[in-house]
Protein backbone atom coordinates (compact mmCIF):
# COMPACT_ATOMS: atom_id res chain seq x y z
CA UNK A 1 0.00 0.00 0.00
CA UNK A 2 1.26 3.48 -0.87
CA UNK A 3 -0.12 6.99 -0.49
CA UNK A 4 -0.50 8.77 -3.83
CA UNK A 5 -0.62 12.48 -4.60
CA UNK A 6 -0.73 14.51 -7.81
CA UNK A 7 3.08 14.60 -7.69
CA UNK A 8 3.60 10.84 -7.84
CA UNK A 9 0.34 9.80 -9.55
CA UNK A 10 1.90 9.31 -12.99
CA UNK A 11 4.66 7.00 -11.73
CA UNK A 12 2.78 5.10 -9.02
CA UNK A 13 -0.53 4.68 -10.87
CA UNK A 14 -0.35 5.25 -14.64
CA UNK A 15 3.09 3.74 -15.25
CA UNK A 16 2.65 1.04 -12.61
CA UNK A 17 -0.69 -0.09 -14.06
CA UNK A 18 1.03 -0.87 -17.36
CA UNK A 19 2.68 -3.75 -15.49
CA UNK A 20 0.36 -4.61 -12.60
CA UNK A 21 -3.30 -3.66 -11.98
CA UNK A 22 -3.57 -0.79 -9.51
CA UNK A 23 -6.52 -0.35 -7.13
CA UNK A 24 -7.14 3.26 -6.09
CA UNK A 25 -8.78 3.76 -2.68
CA UNK A 26 -10.25 7.27 -2.37
CA UNK A 27 -10.75 7.94 1.37
CA UNK A 28 -10.69 10.68 4.01
CA UNK A 29 -9.64 10.70 7.68
CA UNK A 30 -13.14 11.63 8.88
CA UNK A 31 -14.89 8.85 6.91
CA UNK A 32 -16.11 5.99 9.11
CA UNK A 33 -16.64 3.40 6.34
CA UNK A 34 -13.18 4.27 4.99
CA UNK A 35 -11.64 3.24 8.31
CA UNK A 36 -13.29 -0.18 8.13
CA UNK A 37 -12.53 -0.70 4.42
CA UNK A 38 -8.84 0.26 4.57
CA UNK A 39 -7.58 -2.68 6.68
CA UNK A 40 -9.61 -5.12 4.56
CA UNK A 41 -8.02 -3.80 1.37
CA UNK A 42 -4.55 -4.09 2.88
CA UNK A 43 -5.28 -7.66 3.99
CA UNK A 44 -6.48 -8.59 0.48
CA UNK A 45 -3.42 -6.96 -1.11
CA UNK A 46 -1.15 -9.09 1.08
CA UNK A 47 -3.16 -12.24 0.31
CA UNK A 48 -2.98 -11.62 -3.44
CA UNK A 49 0.83 -11.45 -3.23
CA UNK A 50 1.60 -8.96 -5.99
CA UNK A 51 -1.36 -9.65 -8.31
CA UNK A 52 -2.42 -6.02 -7.80
CA UNK A 53 -1.07 -2.87 -6.19
CA UNK A 54 -3.08 -0.89 -3.64
CA UNK A 55 -2.74 2.90 -3.45
CA UNK A 56 -4.60 5.29 -1.17
CA UNK A 57 -5.65 8.82 -2.14
CA UNK A 58 -6.79 11.30 0.51
CA UNK A 59 -9.76 12.91 -1.25
CA UNK A 60 -9.56 16.00 0.99
CA UNK A 61 -5.91 16.65 0.23
CA UNK A 62 -6.00 15.55 -3.43
CA UNK A 63 -9.18 17.16 -4.71
CA UNK A 64 -7.74 17.48 -8.22
CA UNK A 65 -7.49 13.69 -8.49
CA UNK A 66 -10.95 13.23 -7.03
CA UNK A 67 -12.39 15.61 -9.61
CA UNK A 68 -10.52 13.87 -12.43
CA UNK A 69 -12.12 10.54 -11.48
CA UNK A 70 -15.56 12.02 -10.76
CA UNK A 71 -15.54 10.95 -7.12
CA UNK A 72 -18.86 11.88 -5.47
CA UNK A 73 -18.79 9.78 -2.33
CA UNK A 74 -16.22 7.88 -0.32
CA UNK A 75 -14.92 5.32 0.05
CA UNK A 76 -14.69 4.73 -3.70
CA UNK A 77 -12.26 2.26 -5.27
CA UNK A 78 -11.23 2.28 -8.94
CA UNK A 79 -9.19 -0.41 -10.68
CA UNK A 80 -6.61 0.80 -13.23
CA UNK A 81 -5.18 -1.50 -15.92
CA UNK A 82 -2.87 -0.35 -18.74
CA UNK A 83 -3.28 3.27 -17.67
CA UNK A 84 -7.08 3.20 -17.88
CA UNK A 85 -9.89 2.78 -15.29
CA UNK A 86 -11.71 -0.51 -15.96
CA UNK A 87 -14.10 -0.90 -13.00
CA UNK A 88 -14.84 0.32 -9.52
CA UNK A 89 -17.08 0.16 -6.48
CA UNK A 90 -18.36 2.51 -3.78
CA UNK A 91 -18.83 1.74 -0.11
CA UNK A 92 -17.21 -0.57 2.42
CA UNK A 93 -17.54 -4.02 0.84
CA UNK A 94 -16.81 -7.25 2.67
CA UNK A 95 -13.55 -9.11 2.06
CA UNK A 96 -15.37 -11.72 -0.01
CA UNK A 97 -17.02 -9.12 -2.24
CA UNK A 98 -13.70 -7.33 -2.78
CA UNK A 99 -12.05 -10.59 -3.85
CA UNK A 100 -14.99 -11.32 -6.15
CA UNK A 101 -14.56 -7.86 -7.71
CA UNK A 102 -10.81 -8.31 -8.20
CA UNK A 103 -11.06 -11.84 -9.56
CA UNK A 104 -13.15 -10.58 -12.49
CA UNK A 105 -10.17 -8.60 -13.74
CA UNK A 106 -6.92 -10.03 -12.36
CA UNK A 107 -5.00 -12.91 -13.94
CA UNK A 108 -5.17 -16.11 -11.88
CA UNK A 109 -2.50 -16.72 -9.27
CA UNK A 110 0.41 -18.79 -10.48
CA UNK A 111 1.54 -21.84 -8.56
CA UNK A 112 4.96 -21.27 -6.93
CA UNK A 113 7.74 -22.57 -9.13
CA UNK A 114 9.69 -25.54 -7.78
CA UNK A 115 13.15 -24.85 -6.48
CA UNK A 116 15.91 -25.25 -9.02
CA UNK A 117 18.00 -28.37 -8.53
CA UNK A 118 21.08 -26.55 -9.83
CA UNK A 119 22.41 -23.08 -9.03
CA UNK A 120 21.51 -20.54 -11.77
CA UNK A 121 25.06 -20.41 -13.14
CA UNK A 122 25.01 -24.18 -13.72
CA UNK A 123 21.81 -24.18 -15.84
CA UNK A 124 22.59 -24.24 -19.56
CA UNK A 125 20.31 -22.52 -22.11
CA UNK A 126 19.30 -25.95 -23.39
CA UNK A 127 18.37 -27.10 -19.88
CA UNK A 128 16.43 -23.89 -19.25
CA UNK A 129 14.44 -24.42 -22.45
CA UNK A 130 13.71 -28.04 -21.53
CA UNK A 131 12.48 -26.89 -18.14
CA UNK A 132 10.10 -24.42 -19.80
CA UNK A 133 8.79 -27.18 -22.04
CA UNK A 134 8.29 -29.39 -18.99
CA UNK A 135 6.47 -26.57 -17.16
CA UNK A 136 4.00 -26.25 -20.05
CA UNK A 137 3.57 -30.02 -20.30
CA UNK A 138 2.85 -30.24 -16.58
CA UNK A 139 0.36 -27.36 -16.66
CA UNK A 140 -0.85 -26.48 -20.18
CA UNK A 141 -3.19 -23.81 -18.73
CA UNK A 142 -0.37 -21.80 -17.11
CA UNK A 143 -0.27 -18.47 -18.95
CA UNK A 144 3.11 -17.58 -17.46
CA UNK A 145 4.76 -20.87 -18.44
CA UNK A 146 3.37 -20.70 -21.97
CA UNK A 147 4.47 -17.09 -22.40
CA UNK A 148 8.01 -17.80 -21.19
CA UNK A 149 8.35 -20.87 -23.44
CA UNK A 150 7.20 -19.11 -26.61
CA UNK A 151 9.32 -16.07 -25.74
CA UNK A 152 12.42 -18.24 -25.23
CA UNK A 153 11.90 -19.99 -28.57
CA UNK A 154 11.50 -16.66 -30.38
CA UNK A 155 14.58 -15.20 -28.69
CA UNK A 156 16.45 -18.28 -29.86
CA UNK A 157 15.26 -17.71 -33.44
CA UNK A 158 13.16 -20.89 -33.57
CA UNK A 159 10.03 -19.23 -34.97
CA UNK A 160 8.44 -22.44 -36.24
CA UNK A 161 8.68 -24.15 -32.84
CA UNK A 162 7.39 -20.97 -31.17
CA UNK A 163 4.31 -20.96 -33.41
CA UNK A 164 3.64 -24.61 -32.62
CA UNK A 165 3.90 -23.88 -28.87
CA UNK A 166 1.68 -20.81 -29.27
CA UNK A 167 -1.04 -22.51 -31.34
CA UNK A 168 -3.02 -23.93 -28.37
CA UNK A 169 -3.58 -20.42 -26.92
CA UNK A 170 -3.84 -18.31 -30.07
CA UNK A 171 -7.58 -17.87 -29.49
CA UNK A 172 -6.83 -16.24 -26.11
CA UNK A 173 -4.91 -13.27 -27.52
CA UNK A 174 -7.92 -10.97 -27.14
CA UNK A 175 -8.13 -11.81 -23.41
CA UNK A 176 -4.51 -12.27 -22.34
CA UNK A 177 -2.34 -9.24 -23.04
CA UNK A 178 0.99 -11.06 -22.99
CA UNK A 179 -0.29 -13.57 -25.54
CA UNK A 180 -1.32 -10.64 -27.72
CA UNK A 181 2.23 -9.31 -27.31
CA UNK A 182 3.70 -12.59 -28.56
CA UNK A 183 1.35 -12.55 -31.54
CA UNK A 184 2.48 -9.03 -32.45
CA UNK A 185 6.12 -10.12 -32.20
CA UNK A 186 5.54 -13.10 -34.48
CA UNK A 187 3.67 -10.83 -36.88
CA UNK A 188 6.70 -8.52 -36.97
CA UNK A 189 8.99 -11.47 -37.72
CA UNK A 190 6.72 -12.56 -40.59
CA UNK A 191 6.59 -8.99 -41.87
CA UNK A 192 10.36 -8.68 -41.87
CA UNK A 193 10.74 -12.00 -43.67
CA UNK A 194 8.21 -11.15 -46.39
CA UNK A 195 8.54 -7.41 -46.91
CA UNK A 196 11.67 -6.01 -45.31
CA UNK A 197 14.45 -8.52 -45.81
CA UNK A 198 17.99 -7.42 -46.58
CA UNK A 199 20.41 -4.85 -45.26
CA UNK A 200 18.87 -2.08 -47.34
CA UNK A 201 15.49 -2.23 -45.62
CA UNK A 202 16.48 0.19 -42.86
CA UNK A 203 17.80 2.73 -45.36
CA UNK A 204 14.56 2.48 -47.34
CA UNK A 205 12.47 3.22 -44.26
CA UNK A 206 14.79 6.08 -43.26
CA UNK A 207 14.51 7.68 -46.69
CA UNK A 208 10.71 7.63 -46.49
CA UNK A 209 10.74 9.10 -42.99
CA UNK A 210 13.25 11.81 -44.00
CA UNK A 211 10.93 12.83 -46.84
CA UNK A 212 7.90 12.97 -44.53
CA UNK A 213 8.21 12.97 -40.73
CA UNK A 214 4.52 12.06 -40.52
CA UNK A 215 4.83 8.96 -42.67
CA UNK A 216 3.59 6.82 -39.81
CA UNK A 217 3.27 3.73 -41.97
CA UNK A 218 7.00 3.88 -42.71
CA UNK A 219 7.83 4.48 -39.05
CA UNK A 220 5.63 1.58 -37.97
CA UNK A 221 7.14 -0.72 -40.61
CA UNK A 222 10.60 0.25 -39.42
CA UNK A 223 9.57 -0.44 -35.82
CA UNK A 224 8.37 -3.93 -36.80
CA UNK A 225 11.57 -4.54 -38.76
CA UNK A 226 13.59 -3.55 -35.67
CA UNK A 227 11.32 -5.65 -33.45
CA UNK A 228 12.00 -8.71 -35.62
CA UNK A 229 15.73 -8.18 -35.02
CA UNK A 230 15.14 -7.83 -31.24
CA UNK A 231 16.34 -4.20 -31.34
CA UNK A 232 13.81 -3.31 -28.72
CA UNK A 233 14.70 0.22 -27.67
CA UNK A 234 15.17 1.38 -31.27
CA UNK A 235 11.72 0.00 -32.11
CA UNK A 236 10.24 1.74 -29.06
CA UNK A 237 11.79 5.05 -30.14
CA UNK A 238 10.10 4.81 -33.55
CA UNK A 239 6.73 4.00 -31.98
CA UNK A 240 7.16 6.80 -29.45
CA UNK A 241 7.71 9.23 -32.33
CA UNK A 242 4.36 8.18 -33.79
CA UNK A 243 2.61 8.52 -30.42
CA UNK A 244 4.02 12.01 -29.81
CA UNK A 245 2.42 13.13 -33.07
CA UNK A 246 -0.77 11.03 -32.98
CA UNK A 247 -1.62 9.16 -29.76
CA UNK A 248 -4.41 7.07 -31.27
CA UNK A 249 -2.88 6.44 -34.70
CA UNK A 250 -4.42 3.50 -36.57
CA UNK A 251 -6.76 2.48 -33.73
CA UNK A 252 -3.99 2.53 -31.09
CA UNK A 253 -1.74 0.26 -33.16
CA UNK A 254 1.47 2.06 -32.16
CA UNK A 255 0.56 2.11 -28.46
CA UNK A 256 -0.43 -1.56 -28.39
CA UNK A 257 2.79 -2.56 -30.17
CA UNK A 258 4.82 -0.40 -27.76
CA UNK A 259 3.23 -2.21 -24.78
CA UNK A 260 3.88 -5.55 -26.48
CA UNK A 261 7.60 -4.79 -26.70
CA UNK A 262 7.69 -3.83 -23.01
CA UNK A 263 6.05 -7.15 -22.15
CA UNK A 264 8.66 -9.01 -24.19
CA UNK A 265 11.62 -7.04 -22.79
CA UNK A 266 10.63 -7.59 -19.18
CA UNK A 267 12.43 -10.46 -17.49
CA UNK A 268 10.65 -12.66 -14.92
CA UNK A 269 10.77 -11.09 -11.48
CA UNK A 270 13.57 -12.53 -9.30
CA UNK A 271 12.70 -14.15 -6.01
CA UNK A 272 13.03 -11.81 -3.03
CA UNK A 273 12.46 -12.10 0.68
CA UNK A 274 8.94 -11.75 2.03
CA UNK A 275 7.88 -8.12 2.24
CA UNK A 276 10.40 -6.96 -0.35
CA UNK A 277 9.53 -5.71 -3.85
CA UNK A 278 11.53 -7.11 -6.80
CA UNK A 279 13.51 -4.39 -8.60
CA UNK A 280 12.21 -3.08 -11.92
CA UNK A 281 14.29 -3.32 -15.07
CA UNK A 282 15.59 0.28 -15.39
CA UNK A 283 15.27 0.35 -19.19
CA UNK A 284 11.70 -0.97 -19.14
CA UNK A 285 10.79 1.43 -16.34
CA UNK A 286 12.19 4.38 -18.32
CA UNK A 287 10.19 3.51 -21.42
CA UNK A 288 7.03 2.98 -19.36
CA UNK A 289 7.42 6.47 -17.96
CA UNK A 290 7.95 7.88 -21.46
CA UNK A 291 4.77 6.24 -22.65
CA UNK A 292 2.83 7.58 -19.66
CA UNK A 293 4.20 11.07 -20.27
CA UNK A 294 3.07 11.04 -23.89
CA UNK A 295 -0.37 9.56 -23.17
CA UNK A 296 -1.05 12.09 -20.39
CA UNK A 297 0.26 15.13 -22.28
TADAUR-V389285 format. One record per pair of residues at least 24 apart in sequence whose ideal C-beta (glycine too) atoms are under 10 Angstrom apart, sorted by the first residue. I is the first residue (numbers start at 1). GAP is how many residues later the second one is. If there is no record, write none. Layout:
I&GAP  I&GAP
This chain:
1&24  1&37  1&40  1&41  1&44  1&45  1&52  1&53  1&54  1&55  2&51  2&52  2&53  2&54  3&52  3&53  3&54  3&55  3&58  3&59  4&51  4&52  4&53  4&54  4&58  4&61  5&52  5&53  5&56  5&57  5&59  5&60  6&51  6&55  6&56  6&57  6&58  6&59  6&62  7&55  8&47  9&46  9&48  9&53  9&55  9&56  9&59  9&283  9&287  10&73  10&279  10&282  10&283  10&285  10&286  11&274  11&277  11&278  11&281  12&41  12&43  13&40  13&42  13&44  13&52  13&65  13&67  13&70  13&279  14&66  14&68  14&69  14&70  14&274  14&275  14&277  14&278  14&279  14&281  14&282  15&68  15&265  15&270  15&271  15&272  15&273  15&274  15&275  15&276  15&277  15&278  15&280  15&281  16&37  16&39  16&64  16&67  16&264  16&269  16&272  16&276  17&35  17&36  17&38  17&62  17&63  17&64  17&65  17&66  17&67  17&68  17&69  17&271  17&275  18&62  18&63  18&64  18&65  18&159  18&240  18&241  18&244  18&245  18&266  18&269  18&270  18&271  18&273  18&274  18&277  19&34  19&63  19&240  19&243  19&244  19&247  19&250  19&261  19&265  19&266  19&269  20&30  20&31  20&32  20&33  20&60  20&61  20&86  20&87  21&27  21&30  21&31  21&32  21&58  21&59  21&60  21&61  21&65  21&81  21&84  21&85  21&86  22&30  22&31  22&32  22&33  22&56  22&57  22&58  22&59  22&61  22&63  23&25  23&29  23&30  23&31  23&32  23&33  23&54  23&55  23&56  23&57  23&64  23&65  23&75  23&78  23&79  23&82  23&83  24&29  24&30  24&31  24&32  24&33  24&41  24&45  24&47  24&52  24&53  24&54  24&55  24&56  24&61  24&64  25&29  25&30  25&31  25&32  25&33  25&34  25&49  25&50  25&51  25&52  25&53  26&30  26&31  26&32  26&33  26&36  26&39  26&40  26&43  26&45  26&47  26&48  26&49  26&50  26&51  26&52  26&62  26&64  27&29  27&30  27&31  27&32  27&33  27&47  27&48  27&49  27&50  28&29  28&30  28&31  28&32  28&33  28&38  28&46  28&47  29&29  29&30  29&31  29&32  30&30  30&44  31&28  31&29  31&42  31&43  31&44  31&61  32&43  32&60  33&40  33&41  33&42  33&57  33&58  33&59  33&60  34&24  34&25  34&40  34&41  34&42  34&58  35&40  35&57  36&39  36&56  37&37  37&38  37&40  37&54  37&55  37&56  37&57  37&61  38&37  38&54  39&56  40&52  40&53  40&54  40&55  40&56  40&57  40&58  40&59  41&34  41&36  41&51  41&52  41&54  41&57  43&52  43&55  44&51  44&52  44&54  44&55  44&57  44&58  45&53  45&57  46&229  47&48  47&52  47&62  48&51  48&54  48&55  48&58  48&61  49&60  49&61  49&63  49&225  50&59  50&219  50&227  50&228  51&51  51&52  51&55  51&56  51&57  51&58  51&59  52&27  52&28  52&29  52&50  52&53  52&54  52&55  53&27  53&224  55&25  77&24  77&25  79&25  79&26  79&27  81&24  81&25  81&96  82&95  82&173  82&174  82&177  82&213  83&172  83&176  83&205  83&208  83&209  83&212  83&213  84&211  107&36  107&37  107&68  107&69  107&70  107&71  108&33  108&34  108&35  108&36  110&29  110&32  110&33  110&34  110&35  111&24  111&27  111&28  111&31  111&33  111&34  112&159  113&31  113&32  113&155  113&158  114&24  115&156  120&150  125&27  125&30  125&31  126&30  128&24  129&24  129&26  129&27  129&29  129&32  132&33  133&28  133&32  136&29  136&32  140&28  140&29  141&27  141&28  143&26  143&29  143&32  143&33  143&34  143&35  143&36  144&34  144&124  146&26  146&30  146&32  146&33  146&36  147&29  147&31  147&32  147&34  147&35  147&116  147&117  147&121  148&30  148&119  148&120  150&28  150&29  150&32  150&33  150&35  150&36  151&27  151&30  151&31  151&34  151&112  151&113  151&115  151&116  151&117  153&29  154&28  154&31  154&32  154&35  154&74  154&76  154&110  155&30  155&75  155&109  157&32  157&73  159&26  159&27  159&30  159&31  159&34  159&69  162&24  162&27  163&26  163&27  177&79  177&82  177&83  177&86  178&81  178&82  178&85  178&86  178&88  179&84  180&76  180&79  180&80  180&83  181&75  181&76  181&78  181&79  181&80  181&81  181&82  181&83  181&85  182&78  182&81  182&82  183&77  184&40  184&43  184&69  184&72  184&73  184&75  184&76  184&77  184&79  184&80  185&39  185&42  185&43  185&45  185&72  185&75  185&76  185&78  185&79  186&42  187&37  187&40  187&41  187&70  187&73  188&33  188&35  188&36  188&37  188&38  188&39  188&40  188&41  188&47  188&69  188&72  188&73  189&35  189&38  189&39  189&40  189&41  190&34  190&38  191&29  191&30  191&33  191&34  191&36  191&37  192&29  192&32  192&33  192&34  192&35  192&36  192&37  193&35  195&26  195&29  195&30  196&25  196&26  196&28  196&29  196&30  196&32  196&33  197&28  197&31  201&24  201&27  201&28  202&24  202&27  202&29  202&32  205&33  209&29  209&32  213&28  213&32  214&27  214&28  214&31  214&32  214&35  215&27  216&25  216&26  216&27  216&29  216&30  216&33  216&34  216&37  216&38  217&25  217&32  217&33  219&26  219&30  219&35  220&29  220&30  220&33  220&34  220&37  223&31  223&34  223&35  223&38  224&33  226&35  227&30  227&33  227&34  227&37  230&31  230&34  230&35  232&29  232&30  232&32  232&33  232&51  232&52  232&55  233&28  233&32  233&50  233&51  233&53  233&54  235&25  235&26  235&30  236&25  236&26  236&29  236&47  236&48  236&50  236&51  236&54  236&55  237&50  237&53  239&48  239&52  240&47  240&50  240&51  240&53  240&54  241&53  242&52  243&47  243&48  243&51  243&52  243&54  244&46  244&49  244&50  244&53  245&49  247&47  247&48  247&49  247&50  248&47  255&36  255&39  255&40  258&29  258&30  258&32  258&33  258&36  259&29  259&32  261&26  262&25  262&26  262&29
